[in-house]
Amino acid sequence: MRLLKEPLFHFFLIGAAIFIWFHIISPESEAAVDLERIEITEQDVTLLSDQFEARWKRPPNTAELQALVDASIREEVLVREAKKLGLDRGDTVIRSRLSQKMGFLTEAIAASVVPEDEVLEAFRQQNLDQYATPHKIAFTQVFLGENPADGEVEQALDALRAQQEPADLSRSTLLPASMPLSATRVVDSVYGNGFSDGLTHFAKGEWAGPVLSGYGVHLVKVLEIEPSQNPPLEEIREVVLRDWLRATSEDLAQAQYETLAQGYEIIVPNVAELSE
């Protein structure tokens, strides 16, 4: 069955197992059995010791370990008493943290499934523009100033085509006289937005123009053009996988929320009327 091969179906199976497991081992379930009992197990002590060693690069001595256990018991007592008083209700920090932890569970589920290449290829095809390499162009240019005189553009263009040195015709400017093979967005960051728009249509090796920049008028000779390309999956697999996991995790989070929300009766006022 194709359904059994769908990554989202795997997510739901793994997600259901994880949420059930957390429900079984959650402190709330234990508290329901005996609200007044606090038990520190050997596993808890080992975890406290490991955390101490990870931070201080040495195991704790007996006194330090006892202090860690005492602190853990103190924290558990205060947390339980705070819950009895309802101090956790209405606390935006606690609510945000619990919501974030549920999100971490979803991310863990997403990271546990590795899609087949055909799934990643389909995702790449759906987002070709996202993975396309940028147009690149290399050129040299002559700056004619902000407002060249009548006929100056045509005269300069004729001179350049007659092999006159570009430096002899260019006005003084801090702009680079040429650009190596660069993405069009890089070109625009130097010469101003839109400067590269017409350059990719010029014939290579020939002076052309005028071209307007954010600084004035230019004549341009395109030296090299590298058109945008869509690299195959094998060249960008890690990037596609990362994006697929992010997108699928978001889909899973929404689907998981909708499933959980079905277990509640949700009552809200008419927001449109309240906003009037």
C-alpha positions in Angstrom: 0.0 0.0 0.0 1.3 3.4 -0.9 0.0 4.8 2.4 2.6 2.8 4.3 5.4 4.6 2.3 4.1 8.1 3.0 6.5 10.0 5.4 3.6 11.8 7.0 2.0 8.5 7.9 5.2 7.4 9.5 5.2 10.7 11.5 1.7 10.0 12.8 2.6 6.5 14.0 5.8 7.7 15.7 4.1 10.8 17.0 1.3 8.8 18.6 3.8 6.4 20.2 5.9 9.3 21.6 2.9 11.2 23.0 1.4 8.1 24.6 4.8 7.3 26.2 5.2 10.8 27.6 1.6 10.6 28.9 2.4 7.3 30.7 5.6 8.5 32.3 4.6 12.1 33.0 4.9 13.4 36.6 1.2 14.2 36.5 0.4 10.5 36.1 2.6 9.6 39.0 1.1 12.4 41.1 -2.4 11.1 40.4 -1.3 7.9 42.1 0.2 9.5 45.2 0.3 13.3 45.5 2.3 13.2 48.7 5.0 10.8 47.6 8.3 12.1 46.2 10.8 9.4 45.1 14.3 10.0 43.9 15.4 6.8 42.0 18.9 5.6 41.4 18.5 6.7 37.8 17.7 10.2 39.0 20.8 10.3 41.1 22.9 9.1 38.1 21.4 11.8 35.9 22.2 14.5 38.5 25.8 13.1 38.7 26.2 13.1 34.9 24.9 16.7 34.7 27.4 17.8 37.3 30.3 16.0 35.6 29.3 17.5 32.2 29.5 21.0 33.7 32.5 20.7 36.0 34.5 18.0 34.1 34.7 15.8 37.2 32.3 13.6 39.2 30.7 15.1 42.3 31.9 14.0 45.8 29.4 12.6 48.3 28.6 16.0 49.8 28.0 17.6 46.4 25.9 14.7 45.2 23.8 14.9 48.4 23.3 18.6 47.8 22.1 18.0 44.3 19.6 15.4 45.5 18.4 17.8 48.3 18.0 20.6 45.7 16.0 18.3 43.4 13.7 17.3 46.2 13.3 21.0 47.2 12.4 21.9 43.6 9.9 19.0 43.4 8.2 20.0 46.7 7.9 23.7 45.6 6.7 22.8 42.1 3.9 20.6 43.5 2.8 23.1 46.1 2.8 25.8 43.4 0.5 23.7 41.3 -1.8 23.1 44.2 -2.1 26.9 44.6 -2.7 27.2 40.8 0.4 29.4 40.4 1.1 27.7 37.0 -2.3 28.9 35.6 -2.2 32.2 33.7 1.6 32.3 33.7 2.6 33.2 30.2 6.2 32.1 30.7 5.2 28.7 31.9 2.5 28.3 29.2 4.9 29.4 26.5 7.6 26.9 27.8 5.1 24.0 27.8 3.9 24.9 24.3 7.5 25.0 23.2 8.2 21.6 24.7 5.3 20.1 22.7 6.9 21.7 19.6 10.2 20.0 20.5 8.4 16.7 20.5 7.1 17.3 17.0 10.6 18.3 15.8 12.0 15.1 17.3 9.4 13.1 15.4 10.2 14.8 12.1 13.9 14.2 12.5 13.3 10.5 13.1 12.1 9.8 9.5 14.4 9.9 6.5 12.5 10.3 3.2 13.3 8.4 0.0 15.0 10.3 -2.8 11.8 10.3 -4.9 10.1 12.3 -2.1 12.9 14.8 -2.0 13.0 15.1 -5.7 9.3 15.9 -5.8 9.8 18.5 -3.1 12.7 20.0 -5.1 10.5 20.2 -8.3 7.8 22.0 -6.3 10.4 24.6 -5.2 12.7 25.0 -8.2 13.0 28.8 -7.8 14.2 28.3 -4.3 17.2 26.2 -5.4 18.0 27.9 -8.7 21.4 29.4 -8.8 21.5 33.1 -9.5 22.2 34.8 -12.8 25.8 35.8 -12.9 27.6 38.4 -15.0 31.0 39.8 -15.6 31.5 43.2 -17.3 33.5 46.4 -17.6 31.9 49.8 -17.6 32.5 53.4 -18.4 30.9 56.1 -16.2 29.7 59.1 -18.1 28.4 61.1 -15.1 25.0 61.9 -13.8 23.9 64.0 -16.8 26.1 63.6 -19.8 25.9 66.3 -22.5 23.8 65.8 -25.7 25.6 63.5 -28.0 28.2 62.4 -25.4 26.8 59.0 -25.0 26.9 58.2 -28.8 30.4 59.7 -29.1 31.7 57.6 -26.3 30.1 54.5 -27.6 31.6 55.0 -31.0 35.1 55.6 -29.5 34.9 52.5 -27.4 33.9 50.4 -30.4 36.9 51.9 -32.2 39.1 50.4 -29.4 39.7 53.6 -27.5 40.8 52.9 -23.8 37.8 53.0 -21.5 39.8 54.8 -18.8 40.2 57.8 -21.2 36.5 58.2 -21.4 35.3 57.5 -17.9 34.5 60.2 -15.4 36.1 60.0 -12.0 34.1 57.7 -9.7 34.6 55.3 -6.8 32.6 52.7 -8.6 34.7 49.7 -9.8 35.6 49.9 -13.5 34.8 46.2 -13.9 33.1 43.3 -12.0 34.2 39.7 -12.0 31.6 37.0 -12.5 29.1 38.0 -9.8 25.4 37.3 -9.0 23.1 40.0 -10.3 22.1 40.9 -6.7 25.7 41.6 -5.9 26.0 43.8 -9.0 22.9 45.7 -7.9 24.3 46.1 -4.4 27.2 48.0 -5.9 25.7 50.0 -8.8 22.1 50.3 -7.5 18.9 48.3 -7.7 17.9 47.4 -11.3 21.3 48.1 -12.8 21.8 44.4 -13.9 18.3 44.1 -15.4 19.3 44.7 -19.0 22.8 43.5 -18.9 22.0 39.8 -19.4 20.5 40.7 -22.8 23.6 42.4 -24.1 25.8 40.5 -26.6 29.1 39.5 -25.0 32.2 41.4 -26.0 30.4 44.4 -27.4 30.0 47.9 -25.9 26.4 48.8 -25.3 24.3 51.3 -23.5 23.4 53.6 -22.0 22.6 51.9 -18.7 21.3 53.9 -15.8 22.5 53.2 -12.3 21.9 54.9 -9.0 24.8 57.2 -9.8 24.3 58.2 -13.4 24.9 56.9 -17.0 27.1 54.0 -18.0 28.3 52.2 -21.1 28.9 48.5 -20.5 30.7 45.6 -22.2 29.6 42.2 -21.0 32.5 39.8 -20.6 30.8 36.6 -19.4 27.2 35.5 -18.6 26.3 32.5 -16.5 22.5 31.9 -16.6 20.5 30.6 -13.7 20.5 26.8 -13.3 18.6 24.2 -11.3 21.2 21.9 -9.8 20.2 18.2 -9.6 19.2 16.6 -6.3 22.5 14.9 -5.7 24.3 18.2 -5.6 22.0 19.9 -3.1 20.5 16.9 -1.2 21.4 18.1 2.3 19.8 21.5 1.6 16.7 19.9 0.2 16.5 17.5 3.1 16.8 20.3 5.6 14.0 22.3 3.9 11.8 19.2 3.5 12.2 18.4 7.2 11.3 21.9 8.2 8.2 22.1 5.9 7.0 18.6 6.9 7.5 19.4 10.6 5.3 22.4 10.2 2.7 20.3 8.5 2.9 17.7 11.2 2.6 20.3 13.9 -0.5 21.7 12.4 -2.0 18.2 11.9 -1.1 17.2 15.4 -2.7 20.3 16.8 -5.9 19.8 14.9 -6.1 16.2 16.1 -5.5 17.2 19.7 -7.9 20.1 19.5 -10.7 17.7 18.5 -10.6 16.4 22.1 -11.7 19.8 23.4 -14.9 21.8 23.3 -13.6 25.2 22.2 -15.8 28.2 22.8 -14.8 31.7 21.7 -16.7 35.0 21.3 -17.4 36.6 17.9 -14.1 38.4 17.3 -15.5 40.4 14.4 -18.2 41.9 16.6 -15.7 42.7 19.4 -13.3 44.4 17.0 -16.0 46.8 15.7 
